[in-house]
Amino acid sequence: MNVTKTVSDNICIFSVEGRIDSVTSSMLDQALKEVTDIADSITIDFAKVDYISSAESRA
């Protein structure tokens, strides 16, 4: 999974590519936690995600 983050004027856009599963979900979680205190708005673009696991994460 690749995550590209763009921040401008307290607006954060994440572009995610690949698979989000039990192995990679923690990477996305960490990236989101890094901006929650500084971003007024967060948008996540899942257009290039080909799989999202529905399994519960225990991270």
CHARMM-style PDB file with segment names, atoms N, HN, CA, C and O in Angstrom:
ATOM      1  N   MET     1       0.845  -1.169   0.000  1.00  0.00      PROA
ATOM      2  CA  MET     1       0.000   0.000   0.000  1.00  0.00      PROA
ATOM      3  C   MET     1       0.891   1.233   0.000  1.00  0.00      PROA
ATOM      4  O   MET     1       1.910   1.278   0.690  1.00  0.00      PROA
ATOM      5  N   ASN     2       0.503   2.217  -0.769  1.00  0.00      PROA
ATOM      6  HN  ASN     2      -0.324   2.180  -1.330  1.00  0.00      PROA
ATOM      7  CA  ASN     2       1.185   3.510  -0.799  1.00  0.00      PROA
ATOM      8  C   ASN     2       0.206   4.591  -0.353  1.00  0.00      PROA
ATOM      9  O   ASN     2      -0.954   4.607  -0.765  1.00  0.00      PROA
ATOM     10  N   VAL     3       0.693   5.492   0.496  1.00  0.00      PROA
ATOM     11  HN  VAL     3       1.635   5.479   0.831  1.00  0.00      PROA
ATOM     12  CA  VAL     3      -0.113   6.614   0.953  1.00  0.00      PROA
ATOM     13  C   VAL     3       0.645   7.892   0.631  1.00  0.00      PROA
ATOM     14  O   VAL     3       1.786   8.077   1.055  1.00  0.00      PROA
ATOM     15  N   THR     4       0.001   8.766  -0.120  1.00  0.00      PROA
ATOM     16  HN  THR     4      -0.926   8.616  -0.465  1.00  0.00      PROA
ATOM     17  CA  THR     4       0.576  10.069  -0.432  1.00  0.00      PROA
ATOM     18  C   THR     4      -0.243  11.119   0.301  1.00  0.00      PROA
ATOM     19  O   THR     4      -1.469  11.146   0.198  1.00  0.00      PROA
ATOM     20  N   LYS     5       0.442  11.979   1.038  1.00  0.00      PROA
ATOM     21  HN  LYS     5       1.438  11.957   1.122  1.00  0.00      PROA
ATOM     22  CA  LYS     5      -0.233  12.999   1.844  1.00  0.00      PROA
ATOM     23  C   LYS     5       0.106  14.375   1.298  1.00  0.00      PROA
ATOM     24  O   LYS     5       1.272  14.687   1.056  1.00  0.00      PROA
ATOM     25  N   THR     6      -0.922  15.197   1.106  1.00  0.00      PROA
ATOM     26  HN  THR     6      -1.869  14.943   1.303  1.00  0.00      PROA
ATOM     27  CA  THR     6      -0.751  16.573   0.681  1.00  0.00      PROA
ATOM     28  C   THR     6      -1.450  17.466   1.705  1.00  0.00      PROA
ATOM     29  O   THR     6      -2.634  17.282   1.989  1.00  0.00      PROA
ATOM     30  N   VAL     7      -0.716  18.429   2.254  1.00  0.00      PROA
ATOM     31  HN  VAL     7       0.245  18.578   2.023  1.00  0.00      PROA
ATOM     32  CA  VAL     7      -1.289  19.348   3.245  1.00  0.00      PROA
ATOM     33  C   VAL     7      -1.135  20.771   2.734  1.00  0.00      PROA
ATOM     34  O   VAL     7      -0.045  21.194   2.348  1.00  0.00      PROA
ATOM     35  N   SER     8      -2.252  21.507   2.736  1.00  0.00      PROA
ATOM     36  HN  SER     8      -3.138  21.163   3.049  1.00  0.00      PROA
ATOM     37  CA  SER     8      -2.239  22.899   2.312  1.00  0.00      PROA
ATOM     38  C   SER     8      -3.335  23.639   3.051  1.00  0.00      PROA
ATOM     39  O   SER     8      -4.497  23.236   3.007  1.00  0.00      PROA
ATOM     40  N   ASP     9      -2.979  24.714   3.728  1.00  0.00      PROA
ATOM     41  HN  ASP     9      -2.035  25.042   3.764  1.00  0.00      PROA
ATOM     42  CA  ASP     9      -3.955  25.537   4.454  1.00  0.00      PROA
ATOM     43  C   ASP     9      -4.825  24.715   5.396  1.00  0.00      PROA
ATOM     44  O   ASP     9      -6.047  24.863   5.401  1.00  0.00      PROA
ATOM     45  N   ASN    10      -4.202  23.849   6.195  1.00  0.00      PROA
ATOM     46  HN  ASN    10      -3.209  23.728   6.190  1.00  0.00      PROA
ATOM     47  CA  ASN    10      -4.900  22.993   7.165  1.00  0.00      PROA
ATOM     48  C   ASN    10      -5.894  22.023   6.533  1.00  0.00      PROA
ATOM     49  O   ASN    10      -6.799  21.531   7.207  1.00  0.00      PROA
ATOM     50  N   ILE    11      -5.729  21.752   5.251  1.00  0.00      PROA
ATOM     51  HN  ILE    11      -4.995  22.152   4.703  1.00  0.00      PROA
ATOM     52  CA  ILE    11      -6.530  20.745   4.555  1.00  0.00      PROA
ATOM     53  C   ILE    11      -5.576  19.639   4.140  1.00  0.00      PROA
ATOM     54  O   ILE    11      -4.554  19.890   3.501  1.00  0.00      PROA
ATOM     55  N   CYS    12      -5.921  18.410   4.511  1.00  0.00      PROA
ATOM     56  HN  CYS    12      -6.751  18.206   5.029  1.00  0.00      PROA
ATOM     57  CA  CYS    12      -5.059  17.266   4.210  1.00  0.00      PROA
ATOM     58  C   CYS    12      -5.789  16.306   3.273  1.00  0.00      PROA
ATOM     59  O   CYS    12      -6.937  15.932   3.512  1.00  0.00      PROA
ATOM     60  N   ILE    13      -5.102  15.921   2.213  1.00  0.00      PROA
ATOM     61  HN  ILE    13      -4.169  16.225   2.019  1.00  0.00      PROA
ATOM     62  CA  ILE    13      -5.651  14.956   1.263  1.00  0.00      PROA
ATOM     63  C   ILE    13      -4.717  13.752   1.230  1.00  0.00      PROA
ATOM     64  O   ILE    13      -3.521  13.884   0.969  1.00  0.00      PROA
ATOM     65  N   PHE    14      -5.279  12.578   1.496  1.00  0.00      PROA
ATOM     66  HN  PHE    14      -6.251  12.470   1.707  1.00  0.00      PROA
ATOM     67  CA  PHE    14      -4.551  11.329   1.406  1.00  0.00      PROA
ATOM     68  C   PHE    14      -4.974  10.609   0.136  1.00  0.00      PROA
ATOM     69  O   PHE    14      -6.167  10.428  -0.108  1.00  0.00      PROA
ATOM     70  N   SER    15      -4.022  10.203  -0.660  1.00  0.00      PROA
ATOM     71  HN  SER    15      -3.053  10.350  -0.462  1.00  0.00      PROA
ATOM     72  CA  SER    15      -4.289   9.352  -1.816  1.00  0.00      PROA
ATOM     73  C   SER    15      -3.710   7.985  -1.491  1.00  0.00      PROA
ATOM     74  O   SER    15      -2.506   7.839  -1.277  1.00  0.00      PROA
ATOM     75  N   VAL    16      -4.581   6.988  -1.457  1.00  0.00      PROA
ATOM     76  HN  VAL    16      -5.559   7.106  -1.631  1.00  0.00      PROA
ATOM     77  CA  VAL    16      -4.183   5.646  -1.060  1.00  0.00      PROA
ATOM     78  C   VAL    16      -4.217   4.751  -2.297  1.00  0.00      PROA
ATOM     79  O   VAL    16      -5.132   4.834  -3.117  1.00  0.00      PROA
ATOM     80  N   GLU    17      -3.199   3.893  -2.416  1.00  0.00      PROA
ATOM     81  HN  GLU    17      -2.455   3.826  -1.750  1.00  0.00      PROA
ATOM     82  CA  GLU    17      -3.101   3.002  -3.565  1.00  0.00      PROA
ATOM     83  C   GLU    17      -2.718   1.603  -3.081  1.00  0.00      PROA
ATOM     84  O   GLU    17      -1.822   1.449  -2.251  1.00  0.00      PROA
ATOM     85  N   GLY    18      -3.396   0.595  -3.600  1.00  0.00      PROA
ATOM     86  HN  GLY    18      -4.125   0.720  -4.274  1.00  0.00      PROA
ATOM     87  CA  GLY    18      -3.065  -0.787  -3.269  1.00  0.00      PROA
ATOM     88  C   GLY    18      -4.115  -1.435  -2.390  1.00  0.00      PROA
ATOM     89  O   GLY    18      -5.310  -1.187  -2.548  1.00  0.00      PROA
ATOM     90  N   ARG    19      -3.662  -2.271  -1.459  1.00  0.00      PROA
ATOM     91  HN  ARG    19      -2.691  -2.473  -1.331  1.00  0.00      PROA
ATOM     92  CA  ARG    19      -4.543  -3.047  -0.592  1.00  0.00      PROA
ATOM     93  C   ARG    19      -4.505  -2.503   0.836  1.00  0.00      PROA
ATOM     94  O   ARG    19      -3.444  -2.152   1.352  1.00  0.00      PROA
ATOM     95  N   ILE    20      -5.673  -2.439   1.461  1.00  0.00      PROA
ATOM     96  HN  ILE    20      -6.535  -2.723   1.042  1.00  0.00      PROA
ATOM     97  CA  ILE    20      -5.754  -2.102   2.876  1.00  0.00      PROA
ATOM     98  C   ILE    20      -6.214  -3.371   3.582  1.00  0.00      PROA
ATOM     99  O   ILE    20      -7.359  -3.802   3.443  1.00  0.00      PROA
ATOM    100  N   ASP    21      -5.295  -3.957   4.340  1.00  0.00      PROA
ATOM    101  HN  ASP    21      -4.365  -3.607   4.453  1.00  0.00      PROA
ATOM    102  CA  ASP    21      -5.591  -5.206   5.038  1.00  0.00      PROA
ATOM    103  C   ASP    21      -4.989  -5.161   6.428  1.00  0.00      PROA
ATOM    104  O   ASP    21      -4.534  -4.108   6.874  1.00  0.00      PROA
ATOM    105  N   SER    22      -4.981  -6.285   7.115  1.00  0.00      PROA
ATOM    106  HN  SER    22      -5.350  -7.141   6.753  1.00  0.00      PROA
ATOM    107  CA  SER    22      -4.499  -6.312   8.499  1.00  0.00      PROA
ATOM    108  C   SER    22      -3.024  -5.943   8.617  1.00  0.00      PROA
ATOM    109  O   SER    22      -2.584  -5.507   9.681  1.00  0.00      PROA
ATOM    110  N   VAL    23      -2.265  -6.107   7.562  1.00  0.00      PROA
ATOM    111  HN  VAL    23      -2.622  -6.461   6.698  1.00  0.00      PROA
ATOM    112  CA  VAL    23      -0.845  -5.759   7.580  1.00  0.00      PROA
ATOM    113  C   VAL    23      -0.645  -4.264   7.320  1.00  0.00      PROA
ATOM    114  O   VAL    23       0.182  -3.634   7.979  1.00  0.00      PROA
ATOM    115  N   THR    24      -1.378  -3.694   6.384  1.00  0.00      PROA
ATOM    116  HN  THR    24      -2.051  -4.205   5.849  1.00  0.00      PROA
ATOM    117  CA  THR    24      -1.145  -2.315   5.954  1.00  0.00      PROA
ATOM    118  C   THR    24      -2.027  -1.277   6.649  1.00  0.00      PROA
ATOM    119  O   THR    24      -1.722  -0.085   6.599  1.00  0.00      PROA
ATOM    120  N   SER    25      -3.099  -1.701   7.287  1.00  0.00      PROA
ATOM    121  HN  SER    25      -3.346  -2.669   7.328  1.00  0.00      PROA
ATOM    122  CA  SER    25      -4.026  -0.729   7.887  1.00  0.00      PROA
ATOM    123  C   SER    25      -3.364   0.129   8.955  1.00  0.00      PROA
ATOM    124  O   SER    25      -3.744   1.286   9.136  1.00  0.00      PROA
ATOM    125  N   SER    26      -2.385  -0.416   9.662  1.00  0.00      PROA
ATOM    126  HN  SER    26      -2.076  -1.356   9.514  1.00  0.00      PROA
ATOM    127  CA  SER    26      -1.708   0.372  10.695  1.00  0.00      PROA
ATOM    128  C   SER    26      -0.924   1.535  10.087  1.00  0.00      PROA
ATOM    129  O   SER    26      -0.766   2.571  10.733  1.00  0.00      PROA
ATOM    130  N   MET    27      -0.432   1.381   8.862  1.00  0.00      PROA
ATOM    131  HN  MET    27      -0.560   0.540   8.338  1.00  0.00      PROA
ATOM    132  CA  MET    27       0.272   2.477   8.180  1.00  0.00      PROA
ATOM    133  C   MET    27      -0.678   3.635   7.915  1.00  0.00      PROA
ATOM    134  O   MET    27      -0.334   4.794   8.148  1.00  0.00      PROA
ATOM    135  N   LEU    28      -1.868   3.320   7.430  1.00  0.00      PROA
ATOM    136  HN  LEU    28      -2.147   2.379   7.241  1.00  0.00      PROA
ATOM    137  CA  LEU    28      -2.859   4.362   7.158  1.00  0.00      PROA
ATOM    138  C   LEU    28      -3.320   5.002   8.468  1.00  0.00      PROA
ATOM    139  O   LEU    28      -3.476   6.220   8.548  1.00  0.00      PROA
ATOM    140  N   ASP    29      -3.532   4.188   9.479  1.00  0.00      PROA
ATOM    141  HN  ASP    29      -3.406   3.199   9.414  1.00  0.00      PROA
ATOM    142  CA  ASP    29      -3.937   4.692  10.787  1.00  0.00      PROA
ATOM    143  C   ASP    29      -2.914   5.679  11.335  1.00  0.00      PROA
ATOM    144  O   ASP    29      -3.287   6.746  11.823  1.00  0.00      PROA
ATOM    145  N   GLN    30      -1.651   5.343  11.261  1.00  0.00      PROA
ATOM    146  HN  GLN    30      -1.348   4.477  10.864  1.00  0.00      PROA
ATOM    147  CA  GLN    30      -0.586   6.225  11.761  1.00  0.00      PROA
ATOM    148  C   GLN    30      -0.534   7.533  10.969  1.00  0.00      PROA
ATOM    149  O   GLN    30      -0.380   8.608  11.548  1.00  0.00      PROA
ATOM    150  N   ALA    31      -0.661   7.437   9.648  1.00  0.00      PROA
ATOM    151  HN  ALA    31      -0.785   6.563   9.177  1.00  0.00      PROA
ATOM    152  CA  ALA    31      -0.634   8.638   8.806  1.00  0.00      PROA
ATOM    153  C   ALA    31      -1.787   9.575   9.171  1.00  0.00      PROA
ATOM    154  O   ALA    31      -1.611  10.793   9.207  1.00  0.00      PROA
ATOM    155  N   LEU    32      -2.966   9.010   9.441  1.00  0.00      PROA
ATOM    156  HN  LEU    32      -3.109   8.020   9.412  1.00  0.00      PROA
ATOM    157  CA  LEU    32      -4.117   9.827   9.822  1.00  0.00      PROA
ATOM    158  C   LEU    32      -3.914  10.469  11.192  1.00  0.00      PROA
ATOM    159  O   LEU    32      -4.256  11.635  11.391  1.00  0.00      PROA
ATOM    160  N   LYS    33      -3.361   9.712  12.134  1.00  0.00      PROA
ATOM    161  HN  LYS    33      -3.083   8.765  11.973  1.00  0.00      PROA
ATOM    162  CA  LYS    33      -3.128  10.249  13.481  1.00  0.00      PROA
ATOM    163  C   LYS    33      -2.155  11.422  13.464  1.00  0.00      PROA
ATOM    164  O   LYS    33      -2.247  12.317  14.304  1.00  0.00      PROA
ATOM    165  N   GLU    34      -1.229  11.422  12.519  1.00  0.00      PROA
ATOM    166  HN  GLU    34      -1.154  10.695  11.837  1.00  0.00      PROA
ATOM    167  CA  GLU    34      -0.236  12.494  12.440  1.00  0.00      PROA
ATOM    168  C   GLU    34      -0.836  13.843  12.078  1.00  0.00      PROA
ATOM    169  O   GLU    34      -0.235  14.876  12.373  1.00  0.00      PROA
ATOM    170  N   VAL    35      -2.003  13.861  11.449  1.00  0.00      PROA
ATOM    171  HN  VAL    35      -2.491  13.022  11.210  1.00  0.00      PROA
ATOM    172  CA  VAL    35      -2.582  15.135  11.001  1.00  0.00      PROA
ATOM    173  C   VAL    35      -3.885  15.512  11.690  1.00  0.00      PROA
ATOM    174  O   VAL    35      -4.405  16.602  11.449  1.00  0.00      PROA
ATOM    175  N   THR    36      -4.423  14.655  12.531  1.00  0.00      PROA
ATOM    176  HN  THR    36      -4.000  13.770  12.726  1.00  0.00      PROA
ATOM    177  CA  THR    36      -5.730  14.960  13.121  1.00  0.00      PROA
ATOM    178  C   THR    36      -5.732  16.222  13.974  1.00  0.00      PROA
ATOM    179  O   THR    36      -6.761  16.890  14.075  1.00  0.00      PROA
ATOM    180  N   ASP    37      -4.612  16.559  14.583  1.00  0.00      PROA
ATOM    181  HN  ASP    37      -3.776  16.016  14.501  1.00  0.00      PROA
ATOM    182  CA  ASP    37      -4.558  17.761  15.421  1.00  0.00      PROA
ATOM    183  C   ASP    37      -4.311  19.044  14.631  1.00  0.00      PROA
ATOM    184  O   ASP    37      -4.584  20.137  15.126  1.00  0.00      PROA
ATOM    185  N   ILE    38      -3.796  18.919  13.409  1.00  0.00      PROA
ATOM    186  HN  ILE    38      -3.574  18.030  13.007  1.00  0.00      PROA
ATOM    187  CA  ILE    38      -3.455  20.122  12.644  1.00  0.00      PROA
ATOM    188  C   ILE    38      -4.381  20.391  11.467  1.00  0.00      PROA
ATOM    189  O   ILE    38      -4.441  21.512  10.963  1.00  0.00      PROA
ATOM    190  N   ALA    39      -5.103  19.366  11.030  1.00  0.00      PROA
ATOM    191  HN  ALA    39      -5.055  18.455  11.439  1.00  0.00      PROA
ATOM    192  CA  ALA    39      -5.944  19.531   9.836  1.00  0.00      PROA
ATOM    193  C   ALA    39      -7.371  19.898  10.227  1.00  0.00      PROA
ATOM    194  O   ALA    39      -7.957  19.300  11.130  1.00  0.00      PROA
ATOM    195  N   ASP    40      -7.916  20.889   9.532  1.00  0.00      PROA
ATOM    196  HN  ASP    40      -7.440  21.375   8.798  1.00  0.00      PROA
ATOM    197  CA  ASP    40      -9.328  21.233   9.706  1.00  0.00      PROA
ATOM    198  C   ASP    40     -10.216  20.309   8.886  1.00  0.00      PROA
ATOM    199  O   ASP    40     -11.385  20.102   9.211  1.00  0.00      PROA
ATOM    200  N   SER    41      -9.644  19.754   7.811  1.00  0.00      PROA
ATOM    201  HN  SER    41      -8.694  19.922   7.546  1.00  0.00      PROA
ATOM    202  CA  SER    41     -10.382  18.883   6.903  1.00  0.00      PROA
ATOM    203  C   SER    41      -9.454  17.784   6.407  1.00  0.00      PROA
ATOM    204  O   SER    41      -8.303  18.045   6.057  1.00  0.00      PROA
ATOM    205  N   ILE    42      -9.959  16.553   6.380  1.00  0.00      PROA
ATOM    206  HN  ILE    42     -10.894  16.341   6.664  1.00  0.00      PROA
ATOM    207  CA  ILE    42      -9.195  15.417   5.861  1.00  0.00      PROA
ATOM    208  C   ILE    42     -10.035  14.717   4.809  1.00  0.00      PROA
ATOM    209  O   ILE    42     -11.189  14.364   5.054  1.00  0.00      PROA
ATOM    210  N   THR    43      -9.450  14.519   3.639  1.00  0.00      PROA
ATOM    211  HN  THR    43      -8.513  14.806   3.440  1.00  0.00      PROA
ATOM    212  CA  THR    43     -10.101  13.790   2.555  1.00  0.00      PROA
ATOM    213  C   THR    43      -9.230  12.586   2.218  1.00  0.00      PROA
ATOM    214  O   THR    43      -8.008  12.700   2.123  1.00  0.00      PROA
ATOM    215  N   ILE    44      -9.868  11.432   2.039  1.00  0.00      PROA
ATOM    216  HN  ILE    44     -10.861  11.339   2.116  1.00  0.00      PROA
ATOM    217  CA  ILE    44      -9.135  10.225   1.670  1.00  0.00      PROA
ATOM    218  C   ILE    44      -9.639   9.755   0.316  1.00  0.00      PROA
ATOM    219  O   ILE    44     -10.824   9.466   0.151  1.00  0.00      PROA
ATOM    220  N   ASP    45      -8.735   9.680  -0.651  1.00  0.00      PROA
ATOM    221  HN  ASP    45      -7.772   9.914  -0.518  1.00  0.00      PROA
ATOM    222  CA  ASP    45      -9.059   9.235  -2.000  1.00  0.00      PROA
ATOM    223  C   ASP    45      -8.748   7.744  -2.110  1.00  0.00      PROA
ATOM    224  O   ASP    45      -7.583   7.348  -2.101  1.00  0.00      PROA
ATOM    225  N   PHE    46      -9.789   6.921  -2.214  1.00  0.00      PROA
ATOM    226  HN  PHE    46     -10.736   7.244  -2.221  1.00  0.00      PROA
ATOM    227  CA  PHE    46      -9.646   5.474  -2.326  1.00  0.00      PROA
ATOM    228  C   PHE    46      -9.746   4.985  -3.773  1.00  0.00      PROA
ATOM    229  O   PHE    46      -9.892   3.784  -3.997  1.00  0.00      PROA
ATOM    230  N   ALA    47      -9.674   5.870  -4.742  1.00  0.00      PROA
ATOM    231  HN  ALA    47      -9.555   6.846  -4.560  1.00  0.00      PROA
ATOM    232  CA  ALA    47      -9.882   5.496  -6.150  1.00  0.00      PROA
ATOM    233  C   ALA    47      -8.926   4.403  -6.623  1.00  0.00      PROA
ATOM    234  O   ALA    47      -9.288   3.599  -7.481  1.00  0.00      PROA
ATOM    235  N   LYS    48      -7.713   4.365  -6.075  1.00  0.00      PROA
ATOM    236  HN  LYS    48      -7.419   5.018  -5.378  1.00  0.00      PROA
ATOM    237  CA  LYS    48      -6.729   3.371  -6.522  1.00  0.00      PROA
ATOM    238  C   LYS    48      -6.555   2.222  -5.529  1.00  0.00      PROA
ATOM    239  O   LYS    48      -5.579   1.475  -5.600  1.00  0.00      PROA
ATOM    240  N   VAL    49      -7.507   2.087  -4.605  1.00  0.00      PROA
ATOM    241  HN  VAL    49      -8.299   2.694  -4.547  1.00  0.00      PROA
ATOM    242  CA  VAL    49      -7.480   0.955  -3.670  1.00  0.00      PROA
ATOM    243  C   VAL    49      -8.251  -0.187  -4.303  1.00  0.00      PROA
ATOM    244  O   VAL    49      -9.413  -0.031  -4.678  1.00  0.00      PROA
ATOM    245  N   ASP    50      -7.592  -1.349  -4.420  1.00  0.00      PROA
ATOM    246  HN  ASP    50      -6.648  -1.476  -4.114  1.00  0.00      PROA
ATOM    247  CA  ASP    50      -8.259  -2.483  -5.058  1.00  0.00      PROA
ATOM    248  C   ASP    50      -8.813  -3.497  -4.066  1.00  0.00      PROA
ATOM    249  O   ASP    50      -9.469  -4.460  -4.464  1.00  0.00      PROA
ATOM    250  N   TYR    51      -8.553  -3.287  -2.760  1.00  0.00      PROA
ATOM    251  HN  TYR    51      -8.021  -2.505  -2.436  1.00  0.00      PROA
ATOM    252  CA  TYR    51      -9.063  -4.215  -1.754  1.00  0.00      PROA
ATOM    253  C   TYR    51      -9.052  -3.526  -0.390  1.00  0.00      PROA
ATOM    254  O   TYR    51      -8.063  -2.898  -0.013  1.00  0.00      PROA
ATOM    255  N   ILE    52     -10.152  -3.647   0.342  1.00  0.00      PROA
ATOM    256  HN  ILE    52     -10.956  -4.157   0.035  1.00  0.00      PROA
ATOM    257  CA  ILE    52     -10.223  -3.187   1.732  1.00  0.00      PROA
ATOM    258  C   ILE    52     -10.760  -4.353   2.557  1.00  0.00      PROA
ATOM    259  O   ILE    52     -11.868  -4.833   2.317  1.00  0.00      PROA
ATOM    260  N   SER    53      -9.977  -4.801   3.520  1.00  0.00      PROA
ATOM    261  HN  SER    53      -9.077  -4.411   3.715  1.00  0.00      PROA
ATOM    262  CA  SER    53     -10.389  -5.906   4.376  1.00  0.00      PROA
ATOM    263  C   SER    53     -11.505  -5.450   5.309  1.00  0.00      PROA
ATOM    264  O   SER    53     -11.504  -4.315   5.787  1.00  0.00      PROA
ATOM    265  N   SER    54     -12.442  -6.333   5.559  1.00  0.00      PROA
ATOM    266  HN  SER    54     -12.443  -7.255   5.170  1.00  0.00      PROA
ATOM    267  CA  SER    54     -13.514  -6.019   6.506  1.00  0.00      PROA
ATOM    268  C   SER    54     -13.222  -6.600   7.890  1.00  0.00      PROA
ATOM    269  O   SER    54     -14.034  -6.459   8.804  1.00  0.00      PROA
ATOM    270  N   ALA    55     -12.077  -7.248   8.048  1.00  0.00      PROA
ATOM    271  HN  ALA    55     -11.417  -7.362   7.306  1.00  0.00      PROA
ATOM    272  CA  ALA    55     -11.696  -7.814   9.333  1.00  0.00      PROA
ATOM    273  C   ALA    55     -11.409  -6.719  10.334  1.00  0.00      PROA
ATOM    274  O   ALA    55     -10.880  -5.668   9.974  1.00  0.00      PROA
ATOM    275  N   GLU    56     -11.749  -6.953  11.574  1.00  0.00      PROA
ATOM    276  HN  GLU    56     -12.178  -7.807  11.866  1.00  0.00      PROA
ATOM    277  CA  GLU    56     -11.492  -5.980  12.631  1.00  0.00      PROA
ATOM    278  C   GLU    56     -10.014  -5.914  12.938  1.00  0.00      PROA
ATOM    279  O   GLU    56      -9.343  -6.942  13.023  1.00  0.00      PROA
ATOM    280  N   SER    57      -9.503  -4.702  13.105  1.00  0.00      PROA
ATOM    281  HN  SER    57     -10.048  -3.867  13.036  1.00  0.00      PROA
ATOM    282  CA  SER    57      -8.095  -4.505  13.444  1.00  0.00      PROA
ATOM    283  C   SER    57      -7.968  -4.361  14.946  1.00  0.00      PROA
ATOM    284  O   SER    57      -8.784  -3.687  15.575  1.00  0.00      PROA
ATOM    285  N   ARG    58      -6.971  -4.976  15.519  1.00  0.00      PROA
ATOM    286  HN  ARG    58      -6.309  -5.523  15.008  1.00  0.00      PROA
ATOM    287  CA  ARG    58      -6.742  -4.913  16.958  1.00  0.00      PROA
ATOM    288  C   ARG    58      -5.469  -4.131  17.276  1.00  0.00      PROA
ATOM    289  O   ARG    58      -4.833  -4.369  18.303  1.00  0.00      PROA
ATOM    290  N   ALA    59      -5.097  -3.200  16.400  1.00  0.00      PROA
ATOM    291  HN  ALA    59      -5.613  -3.006  15.566  1.00  0.00      PROA
ATOM    292  CA  ALA    59      -3.849  -2.452  16.574  1.00  0.00      PROA
ATOM    293  C   ALA    59      -3.925  -1.455  17.687  1.00  0.00      PROA
ATOM    294  OT1 ALA    59      -2.951  -0.751  17.952  1.00  0.00      PROA
TER     295      ALA     59
END
